[in-house]
Amino acid sequence: MRKSRFTEAQIIGMIKEQEAGIPTAEVCRRHGLSPATFYKLKSKYGGMEVSEAARLKALEDENAKLKRLLGDTILPLAGIYPTLVMNEGRPGGRSEVVDAGVQLSLTSVRSLAAILRQL
């Protein structure tokens, strides 16, 4: 995921400016972002304090890490391993397995590619 150019504190500050009565267009112009981006950030961070936003980010990071660990554990059990062995000799076989694993939301493309390199 692309890293935001604004910190959580800056985003919350922008939202508080808009809530204080400054027009949205002015806040967007001042900070150099589009109104669509502003409203997307507002839907995620609206009503939060800086400490709550930091906690949200920590929980999202932990959740992503746990999903990767779970995917790496479940991959051999999910029936993809036999497909891996069958498709290994075919051109493009490995990419088909990566696509199948990602569609099952087992893990990320990077994790699946690392598993395939080990085989």
Biopython code that builds the backbone (N, CA, C, O; Angstrom):
import numpy as np
from Bio.PDB.StructureBuilder import StructureBuilder

atoms = [
    (1, "MET", "N", (0.833, -1.169, 0.000)),
    (1, "MET", "CA", (0.000, 0.000, 0.000)),
    (1, "MET", "C", (0.888, 1.247, 0.000)),
    (1, "MET", "O", (1.931, 1.287, 0.653)),
    (2, "ARG", "N", (0.459, 2.237, -0.732)),
    (2, "ARG", "CA", (1.229, 3.472, -0.835)),
    (2, "ARG", "C", (1.188, 4.224, 0.492)),
    (2, "ARG", "O", (0.147, 4.314, 1.143)),
    (3, "LYS", "N", (2.335, 4.757, 0.872)),
    (3, "LYS", "CA", (2.415, 5.521, 2.115)),
    (3, "LYS", "C", (1.860, 6.920, 1.875)),
    (3, "LYS", "O", (2.133, 7.549, 0.853)),
    (4, "SER", "N", (1.075, 7.391, 2.840)),
    (4, "SER", "CA", (0.491, 8.723, 2.729)),
    (4, "SER", "C", (1.574, 9.779, 2.936)),
    (4, "SER", "O", (2.521, 9.564, 3.692)),
    (5, "ARG", "N", (1.432, 10.895, 2.277)),
    (5, "ARG", "CA", (2.411, 11.967, 2.478)),
    (5, "ARG", "C", (2.063, 12.812, 3.699)),
    (5, "ARG", "O", (2.815, 13.714, 4.069)),
    (6, "PHE", "N", (0.929, 12.521, 4.321)),
    (6, "PHE", "CA", (0.517, 13.223, 5.526)),
    (6, "PHE", "C", (0.533, 12.264, 6.708)),
    (6, "PHE", "O", (0.191, 11.090, 6.565)),
    (7, "THR", "N", (0.923, 12.756, 7.859)),
    (7, "THR", "CA", (0.855, 11.950, 9.071)),
    (7, "THR", "C", (-0.571, 11.965, 9.594)),
    (7, "THR", "O", (-1.400, 12.768, 9.166)),
    (8, "GLU", "N", (-0.841, 11.061, 10.530)),
    (8, "GLU", "CA", (-2.177, 11.028, 11.125)),
    (8, "GLU", "C", (-2.507, 12.363, 11.795)),
    (8, "GLU", "O", (-3.636, 12.845, 11.717)),
    (9, "ALA", "N", (-1.512, 12.948, 12.449)),
    (9, "ALA", "CA", (-1.725, 14.231, 13.131)),
    (9, "ALA", "C", (-2.096, 15.330, 12.132)),
    (9, "ALA", "O", (-2.974, 16.147, 12.408)),
    (10, "GLN", "N", (-1.433, 15.351, 10.979)),
    (10, "GLN", "CA", (-1.744, 16.354, 9.957)),
    (10, "GLN", "C", (-3.152, 16.145, 9.392)),
    (10, "GLN", "O", (-3.892, 17.105, 9.174)),
    (11, "ILE", "N", (-3.509, 14.884, 9.160)),
    (11, "ILE", "CA", (-4.834, 14.582, 8.615)),
    (11, "ILE", "C", (-5.915, 15.022, 9.594)),
    (11, "ILE", "O", (-6.896, 15.656, 9.203)),
    (12, "ILE", "N", (-5.733, 14.683, 10.865)),
    (12, "ILE", "CA", (-6.714, 15.067, 11.879)),
    (12, "ILE", "C", (-6.778, 16.583, 12.013)),
    (12, "ILE", "O", (-7.851, 17.142, 12.242)),
    (13, "GLY", "N", (-5.636, 17.247, 11.871)),
    (13, "GLY", "CA", (-5.619, 18.708, 11.898)),
    (13, "GLY", "C", (-6.423, 19.307, 10.753)),
    (13, "GLY", "O", (-7.150, 20.282, 10.945)),
    (14, "MET", "N", (-6.296, 18.725, 9.561)),
    (14, "MET", "CA", (-7.070, 19.210, 8.406)),
    (14, "MET", "C", (-8.571, 19.034, 8.651)),
    (14, "MET", "O", (-9.366, 19.924, 8.350)),
    (15, "ILE", "N", (-8.942, 17.894, 9.193)),
    (15, "ILE", "CA", (-10.358, 17.630, 9.456)),
    (15, "ILE", "C", (-10.898, 18.606, 10.491)),
    (15, "ILE", "O", (-12.020, 19.096, 10.366)),
    (16, "LYS", "N", (-10.095, 18.887, 11.515)),
    (16, "LYS", "CA", (-10.527, 19.835, 12.550)),
    (16, "LYS", "C", (-10.660, 21.243, 11.975)),
    (16, "LYS", "O", (-11.558, 21.986, 12.374)),
    (17, "GLU", "N", (-9.777, 21.624, 11.042)),
    (17, "GLU", "CA", (-9.905, 22.928, 10.382)),
    (17, "GLU", "C", (-11.248, 23.025, 9.663)),
    (17, "GLU", "O", (-11.952, 24.028, 9.778)),
    (18, "GLN", "N", (-11.594, 21.978, 8.925)),
    (18, "GLN", "CA", (-12.847, 21.985, 8.174)),
    (18, "GLN", "C", (-14.035, 22.006, 9.121)),
    (18, "GLN", "O", (-15.024, 22.692, 8.860)),
    (19, "GLU", "N", (-13.951, 21.265, 10.215)),
    (19, "GLU", "CA", (-15.043, 21.245, 11.187)),
    (19, "GLU", "C", (-15.179, 22.580, 11.914)),
    (19, "GLU", "O", (-16.254, 22.908, 12.416)),
    (20, "ALA", "N", (-14.083, 23.354, 11.973)),
    (20, "ALA", "CA", (-14.114, 24.655, 12.634)),
    (20, "ALA", "C", (-14.787, 25.729, 11.770)),
    (20, "ALA", "O", (-15.035, 26.842, 12.235)),
    (21, "GLY", "N", (-15.080, 25.386, 10.514)),
    (21, "GLY", "CA", (-15.812, 26.342, 9.692)),
    (21, "GLY", "C", (-15.088, 26.800, 8.442)),
    (21, "GLY", "O", (-15.673, 27.524, 7.636)),
    (22, "ILE", "N", (-13.840, 26.406, 8.249)),
    (22, "ILE", "CA", (-13.130, 26.771, 7.022)),
    (22, "ILE", "C", (-13.700, 25.919, 5.887)),
    (22, "ILE", "O", (-13.860, 24.710, 6.049)),
    (23, "PRO", "N", (-14.008, 26.532, 4.746)),
    (23, "PRO", "CA", (-14.571, 25.757, 3.637)),
    (23, "PRO", "C", (-13.636, 24.623, 3.200)),
    (23, "PRO", "O", (-12.413, 24.755, 3.247)),
    (24, "THR", "N", (-14.233, 23.523, 2.781)),
    (24, "THR", "CA", (-13.460, 22.347, 2.375)),
    (24, "THR", "C", (-12.507, 22.682, 1.238)),
    (24, "THR", "O", (-11.361, 22.231, 1.239)),
    (25, "ALA", "N", (-12.960, 23.458, 0.279)),
    (25, "ALA", "CA", (-12.109, 23.836, -0.859)),
    (25, "ALA", "C", (-10.864, 24.581, -0.386)),
    (25, "ALA", "O", (-9.775, 24.371, -0.921)),
    (26, "GLU", "N", (-11.020, 25.450, 0.616)),
    (26, "GLU", "CA", (-9.886, 26.209, 1.153)),
    (26, "GLU", "C", (-8.898, 25.285, 1.855)),
    (26, "GLU", "O", (-7.687, 25.420, 1.681)),
    (27, "VAL", "N", (-9.406, 24.353, 2.642)),
    (27, "VAL", "CA", (-8.538, 23.401, 3.350)),
    (27, "VAL", "C", (-7.774, 22.555, 2.336)),
    (27, "VAL", "O", (-6.576, 22.319, 2.493)),
    (28, "CYS", "N", (-8.469, 22.102, 1.299)),
    (28, "CYS", "CA", (-7.832, 21.282, 0.269)),
    (28, "CYS", "C", (-6.756, 22.068, -0.481)),
    (28, "CYS", "O", (-5.669, 21.550, -0.738)),
    (29, "ARG", "N", (-7.062, 23.316, -0.828)),
    (29, "ARG", "CA", (-6.089, 24.148, -1.539)),
    (29, "ARG", "C", (-4.868, 24.400, -0.674)),
    (29, "ARG", "O", (-3.737, 24.325, -1.154)),
    (30, "ARG", "N", (-5.090, 24.697, 0.594)),
    (30, "ARG", "CA", (-4.009, 25.010, 1.513)),
    (30, "ARG", "C", (-3.053, 23.828, 1.702)),
    (30, "ARG", "O", (-1.844, 24.017, 1.835)),
    (31, "HIS", "N", (-3.596, 22.623, 1.714)),
    (31, "HIS", "CA", (-2.776, 21.442, 1.976)),
    (31, "HIS", "C", (-2.409, 20.671, 0.717)),
    (31, "HIS", "O", (-1.645, 19.707, 0.778)),
    (32, "GLY", "N", (-2.944, 21.087, -0.415)),
    (32, "GLY", "CA", (-2.567, 20.478, -1.689)),
    (32, "GLY", "C", (-3.134, 19.094, -1.921)),
    (32, "GLY", "O", (-2.413, 18.188, -2.338)),
    (33, "LEU", "N", (-4.422, 18.919, -1.656)),
    (33, "LEU", "CA", (-5.054, 17.642, -1.950)),
    (33, "LEU", "C", (-6.432, 17.886, -2.535)),
    (33, "LEU", "O", (-7.007, 18.964, -2.386)),
    (34, "SER", "N", (-6.948, 16.875, -3.197)),
    (34, "SER", "CA", (-8.250, 17.024, -3.840)),
    (34, "SER", "C", (-9.367, 16.851, -2.816)),
    (34, "SER", "O", (-9.163, 16.227, -1.775)),
    (35, "PRO", "N", (-10.543, 17.400, -3.104)),
    (35, "PRO", "CA", (-11.677, 17.203, -2.193)),
    (35, "PRO", "C", (-12.040, 15.727, -2.012)),
    (35, "PRO", "O", (-12.454, 15.315, -0.928)),
    (36, "ALA", "N", (-11.883, 14.934, -3.077)),
    (36, "ALA", "CA", (-12.187, 13.503, -2.962)),
    (36, "ALA", "C", (-11.253, 12.837, -1.953)),
    (36, "ALA", "O", (-11.687, 12.027, -1.134)),
    (37, "THR", "N", (-9.981, 13.182, -2.018)),
    (37, "THR", "CA", (-9.016, 12.628, -1.059)),
    (37, "THR", "C", (-9.338, 13.101, 0.349)),
    (37, "THR", "O", (-9.255, 12.329, 1.304)),
    (38, "PHE", "N", (-9.705, 14.370, 0.475)),
    (38, "PHE", "CA", (-10.040, 14.892, 1.794)),
    (38, "PHE", "C", (-11.205, 14.121, 2.399)),
    (38, "PHE", "O", (-11.148, 13.731, 3.565)),
    (39, "TYR", "N", (-12.258, 13.897, 1.620)),
    (39, "TYR", "CA", (-13.424, 13.196, 2.159)),
    (39, "TYR", "C", (-13.121, 11.727, 2.439)),
    (39, "TYR", "O", (-13.692, 11.139, 3.358)),
    (40, "LYS", "N", (-12.226, 11.135, 1.651)),
    (40, "LYS", "CA", (-11.807, 9.753, 1.921)),
    (40, "LYS", "C", (-11.073, 9.688, 3.261)),
    (40, "LYS", "O", (-11.319, 8.792, 4.067)),
    (41, "LEU", "N", (-10.170, 10.644, 3.492)),
    (41, "LEU", "CA", (-9.451, 10.688, 4.765)),
    (41, "LEU", "C", (-10.404, 11.001, 5.917)),
    (41, "LEU", "O", (-10.268, 10.461, 7.014)),
    (42, "LYS", "N", (-11.369, 11.880, 5.650)),
    (42, "LYS", "CA", (-12.326, 12.229, 6.693)),
    (42, "LYS", "C", (-13.179, 11.028, 7.088)),
    (42, "LYS", "O", (-13.520, 10.864, 8.260)),
    (43, "SER", "N", (-13.522, 10.193, 6.121)),
    (43, "SER", "CA", (-14.330, 9.011, 6.447)),
    (43, "SER", "C", (-13.536, 8.026, 7.296)),
    (43, "SER", "O", (-14.109, 7.286, 8.096)),
    (44, "LYS", "N", (-12.218, 8.020, 7.121)),
    (44, "LYS", "CA", (-11.384, 7.093, 7.902)),
    (44, "LYS", "C", (-11.011, 7.667, 9.264)),
    (44, "LYS", "O", (-11.056, 6.958, 10.269)),
    (45, "TYR", "N", (-10.644, 8.946, 9.304)),
    (45, "TYR", "CA", (-10.109, 9.543, 10.527)),
    (45, "TYR", "C", (-11.068, 10.510, 11.222)),
    (45, "TYR", "O", (-10.729, 11.047, 12.276)),
    (46, "GLY", "N", (-12.245, 10.741, 10.664)),
    (46, "GLY", "CA", (-13.172, 11.699, 11.250)),
    (46, "GLY", "C", (-13.590, 11.322, 12.664)),
    (46, "GLY", "O", (-13.946, 10.172, 12.920)),
    (47, "GLY", "N", (-13.552, 12.273, 13.573)),
    (47, "GLY", "CA", (-13.961, 12.039, 14.959)),
    (47, "GLY", "C", (-12.888, 11.424, 15.835)),
    (47, "GLY", "O", (-13.143, 11.120, 17.000)),
    (48, "MET", "N", (-11.692, 11.234, 15.296)),
    (48, "MET", "CA", (-10.602, 10.622, 16.066)),
    (48, "MET", "C", (-9.663, 11.675, 16.605)),
    (48, "MET", "O", (-9.557, 12.785, 16.084)),
    (49, "GLU", "N", (-8.994, 11.290, 17.655)),
    (49, "GLU", "CA", (-7.866, 12.066, 18.160)),
    (49, "GLU", "C", (-6.592, 11.406, 17.638)),
    (49, "GLU", "O", (-6.640, 10.303, 17.095)),
    (50, "VAL", "N", (-5.460, 12.077, 17.801)),
    (50, "VAL", "CA", (-4.196, 11.579, 17.274)),
    (50, "VAL", "C", (-3.838, 10.225, 17.895)),
    (50, "VAL", "O", (-3.364, 9.332, 17.193)),
    (51, "SER", "N", (-4.060, 10.067, 19.195)),
    (51, "SER", "CA", (-3.709, 8.806, 19.848)),
    (51, "SER", "C", (-4.570, 7.656, 19.319)),
    (51, "SER", "O", (-4.085, 6.533, 19.182)),
    (52, "GLU", "N", (-5.833, 7.928, 19.022)),
    (52, "GLU", "CA", (-6.710, 6.896, 18.475)),
    (52, "GLU", "C", (-6.275, 6.506, 17.063)),
    (52, "GLU", "O", (-6.347, 5.334, 16.694)),
    (53, "ALA", "N", (-5.828, 7.474, 16.279)),
    (53, "ALA", "CA", (-5.366, 7.188, 14.922)),
    (53, "ALA", "C", (-4.097, 6.339, 14.960)),
    (53, "ALA", "O", (-3.935, 5.427, 14.150)),
    (54, "ALA", "N", (-3.202, 6.633, 15.893)),
    (54, "ALA", "CA", (-1.988, 5.829, 16.032)),
    (54, "ALA", "C", (-2.345, 4.401, 16.427)),
    (54, "ALA", "O", (-1.740, 3.448, 15.937)),
    (55, "ARG", "N", (-3.312, 4.256, 17.299)),
    (55, "ARG", "CA", (-3.769, 2.922, 17.716)),
    (55, "ARG", "C", (-4.392, 2.178, 16.531)),
    (55, "ARG", "O", (-4.169, 0.978, 16.372)),
    (56, "LEU", "N", (-5.166, 2.875, 15.703)),
    (56, "LEU", "CA", (-5.764, 2.277, 14.516)),
    (56, "LEU", "C", (-4.686, 1.763, 13.568)),
    (56, "LEU", "O", (-4.791, 0.651, 13.051)),
    (57, "LYS", "N", (-3.660, 2.559, 13.343)),
    (57, "LYS", "CA", (-2.580, 2.154, 12.447)),
    (57, "LYS", "C", (-1.854, 0.938, 12.996)),
    (57, "LYS", "O", (-1.523, 0.023, 12.241)),
    (58, "ALA", "N", (-1.600, 0.913, 14.305)),
    (58, "ALA", "CA", (-0.929, -0.227, 14.919)),
    (58, "ALA", "C", (-1.777, -1.495, 14.767)),
    (58, "ALA", "O", (-1.247, -2.569, 14.483)),
    (59, "LEU", "N", (-3.085, -1.367, 14.955)),
    (59, "LEU", "CA", (-3.968, -2.523, 14.804)),
    (59, "LEU", "C", (-4.021, -3.006, 13.356)),
    (59, "LEU", "O", (-4.049, -4.211, 13.108)),
    (60, "GLU", "N", (-4.034, -2.072, 12.394)),
    (60, "GLU", "CA", (-4.038, -2.459, 10.984)),
    (60, "GLU", "C", (-2.755, -3.188, 10.614)),
    (60, "GLU", "O", (-2.792, -4.183, 9.890)),
    (61, "ASP", "N", (-1.616, -2.700, 11.108)),
    (61, "ASP", "CA", (-0.336, -3.355, 10.840)),
    (61, "ASP", "C", (-0.303, -4.756, 11.448)),
    (61, "ASP", "O", (0.139, -5.709, 10.806)),
    (62, "GLU", "N", (-0.773, -4.872, 12.684)),
    (62, "GLU", "CA", (-0.802, -6.176, 13.343)),
    (62, "GLU", "C", (-1.730, -7.134, 12.608)),
    (62, "GLU", "O", (-1.405, -8.311, 12.450)),
    (63, "ASN", "N", (-2.875, -6.646, 12.160)),
    (63, "ASN", "CA", (-3.822, -7.474, 11.424)),
    (63, "ASN", "C", (-3.206, -7.983, 10.121)),
    (63, "ASN", "O", (-3.377, -9.151, 9.774)),
    (64, "ALA", "N", (-2.498, -7.126, 9.404)),
    (64, "ALA", "CA", (-1.855, -7.535, 8.159)),
    (64, "ALA", "C", (-0.796, -8.603, 8.423)),
    (64, "ALA", "O", (-0.683, -9.574, 7.674)),
    (65, "LYS", "N", (-0.032, -8.419, 9.480)),
    (65, "LYS", "CA", (1.001, -9.401, 9.837)),
    (65, "LYS", "C", (0.372, -10.747, 10.174)),
    (65, "LYS", "O", (0.870, -11.786, 9.740)),
    (66, "LEU", "N", (-0.711, -10.741, 10.940)),
    (66, "LEU", "CA", (-1.375, -11.982, 11.314)),
    (66, "LEU", "C", (-1.996, -12.674, 10.095)),
    (66, "LEU", "O", (-1.987, -13.902, 10.006)),
    (67, "LYS", "N", (-2.532, -11.887, 9.157)),
    (67, "LYS", "CA", (-3.089, -12.477, 7.942)),
    (67, "LYS", "C", (-2.009, -13.167, 7.126)),
    (67, "LYS", "O", (-2.234, -14.248, 6.581)),
    (68, "ARG", "N", (-0.821, -12.539, 7.038)),
    (68, "ARG", "CA", (0.279, -13.162, 6.310)),
    (68, "ARG", "C", (0.703, -14.459, 6.988)),
    (68, "ARG", "O", (0.919, -15.466, 6.313)),
    (69, "LEU", "N", (0.825, -14.447, 8.308)),
    (69, "LEU", "CA", (1.202, -15.657, 9.035)),
    (69, "LEU", "C", (0.164, -16.757, 8.834)),
    (69, "LEU", "O", (0.525, -17.911, 8.600)),
    (70, "LEU", "N", (-1.095, -16.421, 8.920)),
    (70, "LEU", "CA", (-2.162, -17.398, 8.735)),
    (70, "LEU", "C", (-2.133, -17.960, 7.320)),
    (70, "LEU", "O", (-2.270, -19.168, 7.125)),
    (71, "GLY", "N", (-1.959, -17.098, 6.346)),
    (71, "GLY", "CA", (-1.888, -17.552, 4.958)),
    (71, "GLY", "C", (-0.722, -18.479, 4.722)),
    (71, "GLY", "O", (-0.860, -19.483, 4.024)),
    (72, "ASP", "N", (0.426, -18.161, 5.294)),
    (72, "ASP", "CA", (1.599, -19.012, 5.145)),
    (72, "ASP", "C", (1.396, -20.358, 5.815)),
    (72, "ASP", "O", (1.961, -21.360, 5.376)),
    (73, "THR", "N", (0.602, -20.396, 6.865)),
    (73, "THR", "CA", (0.328, -21.647, 7.570)),
    (73, "THR", "C", (-0.712, -22.477, 6.836)),
    (73, "THR", "O", (-0.589, -23.700, 6.772)),
    (74, "ILE", "N", (-1.733, -21.835, 6.280)),
    (74, "ILE", "CA", (-2.846, -22.543, 5.668)),
    (74, "ILE", "C", (-2.539, -22.974, 4.235)),
    (74, "ILE", "O", (-3.167, -23.909, 3.737)),
    (75, "LEU", "N", (-1.608, -22.332, 3.569)),
    (75, "LEU", "CA", (-1.343, -22.608, 2.158)),
    (75, "LEU", "C", (-1.196, -24.098, 1.855)),
    (75, "LEU", "O", (-1.855, -24.574, 0.931)),
    (76, "PRO", "N", (-0.383, -24.854, 2.566)),
    (76, "PRO", "CA", (-0.271, -26.285, 2.253)),
    (76, "PRO", "C", (-1.564, -27.052, 2.533)),
    (76, "PRO", "O", (-1.807, -28.082, 1.904)),
    (77, "LEU", "N", (-2.384, -26.585, 3.443)),
    (77, "LEU", "CA", (-3.598, -27.293, 3.818)),
    (77, "LEU", "C", (-4.780, -26.965, 2.920)),
    (77, "LEU", "O", (-5.777, -27.686, 2.948)),
    (78, "ALA", "N", (-4.709, -25.922, 2.139)),
    (78, "ALA", "CA", (-5.855, -25.431, 1.382)),
    (78, "ALA", "C", (-6.027, -26.090, 0.022)),
    (78, "ALA", "O", (-6.909, -25.705, -0.746)),
    (79, "GLY", "N", (-5.199, -27.072, -0.280)),
    (79, "GLY", "CA", (-5.329, -27.744, -1.567)),
    (79, "GLY", "C", (-4.559, -27.064, -2.669)),
    (79, "GLY", "O", (-4.643, -27.486, -3.822)),
    (80, "ILE", "N", (-3.826, -26.045, -2.361)),
    (80, "ILE", "CA", (-3.037, -25.366, -3.381)),
    (80, "ILE", "C", (-1.718, -26.105, -3.593)),
    (80, "ILE", "O", (-1.157, -26.064, -4.688)),
    (81, "TYR", "N", (-1.223, -26.769, -2.573)),
    (81, "TYR", "CA", (0.068, -27.453, -2.703)),
    (81, "TYR", "C", (0.052, -28.484, -3.826)),
    (81, "TYR", "O", (0.994, -28.503, -4.619)),
    (82, "PRO", "N", (-0.986, -29.365, -3.946)),
    (82, "PRO", "CA", (-0.997, -30.287, -5.084)),
    (82, "PRO", "C", (-1.021, -29.564, -6.424)),
    (82, "PRO", "O", (-0.391, -30.019, -7.380)),
    (83, "THR", "N", (-1.729, -28.457, -6.508)),
    (83, "THR", "CA", (-1.762, -27.676, -7.735)),
    (83, "THR", "C", (-0.388, -27.122, -8.046)),
    (83, "THR", "O", (0.028, -27.062, -9.203)),
    (84, "LEU", "N", (0.311, -26.718, -6.997)),
    (84, "LEU", "CA", (1.673, -26.207, -7.151)),
    (84, "LEU", "C", (2.561, -27.247, -7.799)),
    (84, "LEU", "O", (3.290, -26.947, -8.744)),
    (85, "VAL", "N", (2.502, -28.476, -7.293)),
    (85, "VAL", "CA", (3.359, -29.539, -7.782)),
    (85, "VAL", "C", (3.006, -29.875, -9.226)),
    (85, "VAL", "O", (3.899, -30.115, -10.039)),
    (86, "MET", "N", (1.708, -29.896, -9.555)),
    (86, "MET", "CA", (1.286, -30.225, -10.912)),
    (86, "MET", "C", (1.700, -29.144, -11.905)),
    (86, "MET", "O", (2.101, -29.463, -13.024)),
    (87, "ASN", "N", (1.612, -27.895, -11.524)),
    (87, "ASN", "CA", (1.853, -26.793, -12.458)),
    (87, "ASN", "C", (3.303, -26.352, -12.526)),
    (87, "ASN", "O", (3.636, -25.472, -13.319)),
    (88, "GLU", "N", (4.169, -26.933, -11.723)),
    (88, "GLU", "CA", (5.538, -26.422, -11.646)),
    (88, "GLU", "C", (6.271, -26.541, -12.966)),
    (88, "GLU", "O", (7.063, -25.660, -13.299)),
    (89, "GLY", "N", (6.038, -27.605, -13.735)),
    (89, "GLY", "CA", (6.770, -27.798, -14.979)),
    (89, "GLY", "C", (6.217, -27.010, -16.141)),
    (89, "GLY", "O", (6.910, -26.842, -17.145)),
    (90, "ARG", "N", (4.992, -26.519, -16.046)),
    (90, "ARG", "CA", (4.367, -25.796, -17.148)),
    (90, "ARG", "C", (4.794, -24.332, -17.153)),
    (90, "ARG", "O", (4.957, -23.727, -16.093)),
    (91, "PRO", "N", (4.975, -23.764, -18.341)),
    (91, "PRO", "CA", (5.234, -22.317, -18.389)),
    (91, "PRO", "C", (4.024, -21.558, -17.856)),
    (91, "PRO", "O", (2.892, -21.844, -18.245)),
    (92, "GLY", "N", (4.248, -20.621, -16.997)),
    (92, "GLY", "CA", (3.172, -19.824, -16.429)),
    (92, "GLY", "C", (2.435, -20.513, -15.306)),
    (92, "GLY", "O", (1.505, -19.939, -14.739)),
    (93, "GLY", "N", (2.820, -21.716, -14.973)),
    (93, "GLY", "CA", (2.133, -22.471, -13.924)),
    (93, "GLY", "C", (2.246, -21.821, -12.561)),
    (93, "GLY", "O", (1.293, -21.817, -11.783)),
    (94, "ARG", "N", (3.407, -21.276, -12.279)),
    (94, "ARG", "CA", (3.588, -20.648, -10.972)),
    (94, "ARG", "C", (2.725, -19.401, -10.832)),
    (94, "ARG", "O", (2.173, -19.161, -9.758)),
    (95, "SER", "N", (2.596, -18.609, -11.882)),
    (95, "SER", "CA", (1.781, -17.402, -11.774)),
    (95, "SER", "C", (0.308, -17.753, -11.574)),
    (95, "SER", "O", (-0.415, -17.018, -10.901)),
    (96, "GLU", "N", (-0.147, -18.879, -12.156)),
    (96, "GLU", "CA", (-1.523, -19.309, -11.944)),
    (96, "GLU", "C", (-1.759, -19.638, -10.476)),
    (96, "GLU", "O", (-2.813, -19.321, -9.925)),
    (97, "VAL", "N", (-0.783, -20.271, -9.849)),
    (97, "VAL", "CA", (-0.910, -20.643, -8.442)),
    (97, "VAL", "C", (-0.904, -19.395, -7.568)),
    (97, "VAL", "O", (-1.674, -19.310, -6.610)),
    (98, "VAL", "N", (-0.058, -18.437, -7.879)),
    (98, "VAL", "CA", (-0.030, -17.188, -7.121)),
    (98, "VAL", "C", (-1.372, -16.487, -7.233)),
    (98, "VAL", "O", (-1.908, -16.009, -6.233)),
    (99, "ASP", "N", (-1.929, -16.422, -8.459)),
    (99, "ASP", "CA", (-3.232, -15.787, -8.643)),
    (99, "ASP", "C", (-4.309, -16.508, -7.846)),
    (99, "ASP", "O", (-5.168, -15.864, -7.245)),
    (100, "ALA", "N", (-4.274, -17.844, -7.834)),
    (100, "ALA", "CA", (-5.270, -18.611, -7.088)),
    (100, "ALA", "C", (-5.144, -18.347, -5.587)),
    (100, "ALA", "O", (-6.152, -18.197, -4.897)),
    (101, "GLY", "N", (-3.928, -18.292, -5.090)),
    (101, "GLY", "CA", (-3.719, -18.044, -3.652)),
    (101, "GLY", "C", (-4.172, -16.664, -3.243)),
    (101, "GLY", "O", (-4.738, -16.492, -2.164)),
    (102, "VAL", "N", (-3.934, -15.678, -4.085)),
    (102, "VAL", "CA", (-4.347, -14.310, -3.770)),
    (102, "VAL", "C", (-5.864, -14.193, -3.832)),
    (102, "VAL", "O", (-6.464, -13.502, -3.009)),
    (103, "GLN", "N", (-6.495, -14.864, -4.802)),
    (103, "GLN", "CA", (-7.955, -14.812, -4.893)),
    (103, "GLN", "C", (-8.609, -15.451, -3.684)),
    (103, "GLN", "O", (-9.693, -15.033, -3.278)),
    (104, "LEU", "N", (-7.974, -16.453, -3.100)),
    (104, "LEU", "CA", (-8.505, -17.075, -1.885)),
    (104, "LEU", "C", (-8.198, -16.244, -0.643)),
    (104, "LEU", "O", (-8.584, -16.621, 0.464)),
    (105, "SER", "N", (-7.507, -15.120, -0.815)),
    (105, "SER", "CA", (-7.114, -14.218, 0.278)),
    (105, "SER", "C", (-6.289, -14.940, 1.329)),
    (105, "SER", "O", (-6.404, -14.662, 2.522)),
    (106, "LEU", "N", (-5.456, -15.868, 0.877)),
    (106, "LEU", "CA", (-4.628, -16.596, 1.826)),
    (106, "LEU", "C", (-3.429, -15.759, 2.251)),
    (106, "LEU", "O", (-3.024, -15.800, 3.413)),
    (107, "THR", "N", (-2.871, -15.018, 1.341)),
    (107, "THR", "CA", (-1.671, -14.261, 1.654)),
    (107, "THR", "C", (-1.429, -13.260, 0.530)),
    (107, "THR", "O", (-2.226, -13.160, -0.404)),
    (108, "SER", "N", (-0.351, -12.538, 0.621)),
    (108, "SER", "CA", (-0.037, -11.557, -0.406)),
    (108, "SER", "C", (0.739, -12.212, -1.544)),
    (108, "SER", "O", (1.238, -13.328, -1.402)),
    (109, "VAL", "N", (0.835, -11.519, -2.658)),
    (109, "VAL", "CA", (1.590, -12.019, -3.799)),
    (109, "VAL", "C", (3.043, -12.225, -3.405)),
    (109, "VAL", "O", (3.657, -13.213, -3.807)),
    (110, "ARG", "N", (3.593, -11.321, -2.636)),
    (110, "ARG", "CA", (4.983, -11.412, -2.218)),
    (110, "ARG", "C", (5.217, -12.674, -1.380)),
    (110, "ARG", "O", (6.212, -13.371, -1.581)),
    (111, "SER", "N", (4.309, -12.973, -0.443)),
    (111, "SER", "CA", (4.471, -14.158, 0.386)),
    (111, "SER", "C", (4.358, -15.427, -0.444)),
    (111, "SER", "O", (5.134, -16.364, -0.259)),
    (112, "LEU", "N", (3.390, -15.462, -1.362)),
    (112, "LEU", "CA", (3.242, -16.636, -2.214)),
    (112, "LEU", "C", (4.456, -16.836, -3.106)),
    (112, "LEU", "O", (4.904, -17.965, -3.308)),
    (113, "ALA", "N", (4.989, -15.744, -3.642)),
    (113, "ALA", "CA", (6.174, -15.843, -4.498)),
    (113, "ALA", "C", (7.361, -16.380, -3.694)),
    (113, "ALA", "O", (8.143, -17.173, -4.219)),
    (114, "ALA", "N", (7.508, -15.971, -2.456)),
    (114, "ALA", "CA", (8.585, -16.474, -1.613)),
    (114, "ALA", "C", (8.429, -17.965, -1.352)),
    (114, "ALA", "O", (9.416, -18.701, -1.338)),
    (115, "ILE", "N", (7.192, -18.413, -1.145)),
    (115, "ILE", "CA", (6.950, -19.845, -0.929)),
    (115, "ILE", "C", (7.287, -20.625, -2.193)),
    (115, "ILE", "O", (7.881, -21.701, -2.124)),
    (116, "LEU", "N", (6.910, -20.087, -3.337)),
    (116, "LEU", "CA", (7.204, -20.777, -4.594)),
    (116, "LEU", "C", (8.697, -20.872, -4.853)),
    (116, "LEU", "O", (9.157, -21.877, -5.397)),
    (117, "ARG", "N", (9.460, -19.869, -4.485)),
    (117, "ARG", "CA", (10.910, -19.904, -4.664)),
    (117, "ARG", "C", (11.553, -20.991, -3.810)),
    (117, "ARG", "O", (12.588, -21.545, -4.177)),
    (118, "GLN", "N", (10.946, -21.287, -2.689)),
    (118, "GLN", "CA", (11.520, -22.302, -1.787)),
    (118, "GLN", "C", (11.303, -23.706, -2.331)),
    (118, "GLN", "O", (12.035, -24.623, -1.959)),
    (119, "LEU", "N", (10.321, -23.899, -3.199)),
    (119, "LEU", "CA", (10.005, -25.249, -3.699)),
    (119, "LEU", "C", (10.981, -25.705, -4.745)),
    (119, "LEU", "O", (10.855, -26.814, -5.265)),
]
sb = StructureBuilder()
sb.init_structure("model")
sb.init_model(0)
sb.init_chain("A")
sb.init_seg("    ")
for serial, (resi, resn, name, xyz) in enumerate(atoms, 1):
    if name == "N":
        sb.init_residue(resn, " ", resi, " ")
    sb.init_atom(name, np.array(xyz, "f"), 0.0, 1.0, " ", f" {name:<3s}", serial, name[0])
structure = sb.get_structure()
